[in-house]
Amino acid sequence: MPAKTKKIPHARLKGLRAEQGLSMADMAKIVGITPNTYLLKENGARDFVETEMKTLVKFFKVSGDELFFGNIIQNVARSRDKVLRE
């Protein structure tokens, strides 16, 4: 049986949404999905599809890496720095 991968909430996406004063329902309309589906995707319970990702990247004017993988990149950098200090 394959191991389950842990889903990571999209904190950068949530932060940008909050900075713009947008609700999850607002974002759902922008992306073209239901508010409940958006909630699941922003919280990492479901994955965004490519067209949704492109819409969000264009809307926020940021790179896909920054928007969707920023948390992972930061965690890897912190882990690397911790190992290098030891």
Buried (B, 14 or more C-beta within 10 A) or exposed (E): EEEEEEEEEBEBBBEBBEEEEBEBEBBBBBBEBEBEBBBBBBBBEBEBEEEBBEBBBEBBEBEEEBBBBBBEEEEEEEEEEEEEEE
